[in-house]
Amino acid sequence: MIAMIKSFSRRPTHVLAVLALLAAAPLRAQGFDYYVLALSWSPTWCAGDPDRRSSEQCDPSRDLGFTLHGLWPQYDAGGWPQDCHSRERDATRGQTAAMADIMGTGGLAWYQWKKHGRCSGLSAGDYFDSARLAYTLLSLPEPRGAITAAELERDFIAANPGLDGDEVIVTCRGGQVQEVRICLTTGLEPRSCSRDVLEDACRSGGPLDVPDPP
């Protein structure tokens, strides 16, 4: 985590101060083994269905690239908890709307809280804070044109000191880059992915199409 924080020394001072404070004592969730941080290449999602073009996520003025799909609890043995009962209060409309800047829409944030966040053992506020911290600490390459999955993985590793090859995968669909997934400890430090996560990696060895932002 320290290495990743240092790699973002060019961020505004007030942002770094908040990140350093949160990273000094990250909230450790319970009941599972680690997280998968899923990052969607937003233009692929927007191009996948004509109906999505009316989504605020696909507004050309936002020029979104990699957005936060979710922070997903995982088990070392494979699989994940989902749709859990939680003693914590559900996320408010304000909390989910506040995540739209990095998730595309508040609706996605609400869905992710229901499916995954309730299983984290954290309050909605702490869950979203952890997700934002994990996302913000990453340096996100901006692929254009065509790139192989292996090349995109190498770009992420090069941009984020402390990240290794068994801690990140690229997924694809229909010959297009779909997502980058990074495995993190419950303290938000990079760690190796379990076999079932690695099996979701893109099988294509050839160039993948990277749609441009709308």
N, C-alpha and C positions, 0 to 999 in steps of 0.2 A: 504494500500500500504506500509506503514512504517513497519508493522509487517512482510509482505512478504519480504521486502528488508533485514530486520534483519536476516531472516531465511537463507539467502545466504551469510553469513559473511565468509564462507570458500572459496569463489571464489577468484581468483587472484585480487590483489589490483587495478590494472589498469582497470579491467572489472567492479569492484564495483564502481569505480569513475565515469565511464561513465553512469552506470545504475542509480546511485544516482542523477547525474545531470539531466538526462532525466526524472526521476520520480519526481523530485522536481517541475517541471512545465509541466506535460504531456499535449500534444496537444489535445484539446477537439473538436471532430468532431461535426457536426450539422446535423439536418434533420432526426434523428432517436433517439431511446431511450437508447440503450445499445449494447454491442458487445457479440457475442459468439466466444470464442477462441476454435477452433476445432483441436484436436490432434489425428492423425492417428497412429495406431500401424502398422508401416511400413511392418513388416513381413506378416501380414494378407493381405495387399494390394498386395504384391509381389507374394504371394501364390495363389491369386484369379484367375489368368489368366497366362498360360504359356508364352504368348507374353510379359508379364511385366518383365520377368526375364532378358531381355536385357536392361531394363531401368537402367540408372546410379543410380537411387534410390535403386535398388536391387543388386548392386555390393557388393559381400560378404566382400570386404575389408573395406567397410564403416560401417558395423555392426550397421545399424540404428535401433532404437527402436521407441519411440514416436517422430514423426515429426510433424511440423506445417502444418496442412491442410489449415487453413485460419483464418482470423479475420473478422467476419461477422456482419455487422450492422443488428440490429433487432428492431422490434416495440413491445412495452409493450402489445398492443392489439392483437398481433399475426402477424406472417408473417415477411417479410423482403423486403427491396428494392434490386433490382439487375439490372445489365446491364444499369446503369444510364448514362445520358449524363453529362459530367464533363467539366468545364472550364479549369481544370488543364491539363497540358501536360501528355501524356501517359508515362508509365514507359519505360525507356530505356532498351536495351538488357543488359547493364552492371548492372543496378539496379536489374533486375530479376535474372540474373546469380549469383549475390552476395547473394541471398536468398537460393541458392541450398544447402548450408550446413545444414540448419534447415528444409527446405521444400522438400528436395530430388532432385528436378530438377528446373531449371529456367523456364521451360515450365509451371509447376504448378503455379509458382509465377506470371507469365504473365496472366494465366487464372484467378487466384484469383483477380488480379488487375482489369481486365476487368469486371468480374461479381460482385465483392463486393467492391473493393477499390475505384472505381469511384464513388460509392455511399456514401463514407465516408466524402466527402467535403474536404479531405486532399490532398496535393500533393502526387505523387507516393513515393517520398523520405520519407515524413513524415508518410505515411501509412505503409510503410515497416519498418520504425524505430519503430513505435508503435507496430507492430506485433512482431518484434524481441524482444522488451522490454518485452512485455507480456509473450512471450515464455521463455525468459531467466530468468525471475523472478521466474519461477516455478521450484520446485524440482520434477523431474520425476521418479517415481518408475519404476522398470523394472520387470514386472511380467513374470513368467516362468511356463511352464507346464499347469496347469489348475487353474482357479480362478473364483469365482462368480462375477457378476457385483457389488453386494453390497460390497464384500471384496475389489475390486479394488477402488471403491469410497472411502472406509475408508482409504485405503493406501494413496490416494491423499490428503485427509483431514489431515491425520497424518503427512504427509511430508510437508504440507504447512499451517503453522499457520495462522489463519484468514479466512480460507476457510471452509464454512459450507455445510451441506448436501443438501440444496436447491439451491446451487450454482454450482453444478457439477453433470453430468450424464455420464453414460457409455452406448454406443450403441453396438449392436451385430448383427451379421448376420451369418446364417448357423452354429450356435453353436460356433462361434469364436468372440473374442474381436475385435471390429472394431475401435471405437473412444472413446475418453474422451472429453467431451465438458464442458467448464467452462464459466460462465456468468460474464461479467465485465462491469462496468460503462464506459462511454466515457473517463473517467480519468484513466481507467485501474485498478480500484479497484473491488474486488469481490462483487457481488450483486446477489440477488435471480433471478432465471430464470423464464420467463413467462410460462404459461400453455402449450403452443404449443411446447416449447423446452422440457419441462419435459415429455411430451407425447411420445417423441422419445426415452426415456430411454429403455434399454433392459428389456424385460418382463420375460426373463428366470431367474428362481431362482436357477438353477443348475450350476455346474461348466462349464465354457467356456474354449474352447481350446485357448491357446496362442502360435501361431507358433513361432519358434525360428528364429532369423535373418538368412538370407541365407548364 
